[in-house]
Amino acid sequence: MDSEGRARMVDVGDKDQTRRRAVAEVWVDLGEAVLGEILRGGLPKGDALAVARIAGIQAAKKTADLIPLCHVLLLEQVGIDFHPDTEAGRIRIECEVRCTGRTGVEMEALTGASVAALTLYDMCKAMNRAIAIDGLKLLAKSGGRSGDWRRDPEAAAGGGESG
């Protein structure tokens, strides 16, 4: 906020350029049958994981267009990985983003994970309308003045700082 209480974009012009990294995750509860079809490649719409990966990468690159006041960043790497839990019928999506810049890439990692999850929902909703997306969170970040941060897996959602 500025001195008059108006929203403003933070001026990062005087910050040093440093190597930045952020990792976020989200869970998608699909049900065992739907997850099985995804892993077998049997969805009518095609390869859901490939489409979700591309959607997540595109979303991370477009974060400044989606989130007001975010800076446009030249991303050097965006990775989307999927970790299925077949017994629970769910999949964990992890998004890692890297750049060299004056501000962090946490929002890009969170946006990439979110849109990858939404894409899975879209591709699978005809098979199960009860799909749930849950647990979006930042797992780690590095770079900048505040240095490195890693979520403490034992901590409650309200704090969770480590490192």
Secondary structure, 3 states (H helix, E strand, C coil): CCCCCCCCCCCCCCCCCEEEEEEEEEEEECCHHHHHHHHHCCCCCCCHHHHHHHHHHHHHHCHHHHCCCCCCCCEEEEEEEEEEECCCCEEEEEEEEEEEECCCCHHHHHHHHHHHHHHHHHHHCCCCCCCEEEEEEEEEEECCCCCCEECCCCCCCCCCCCC
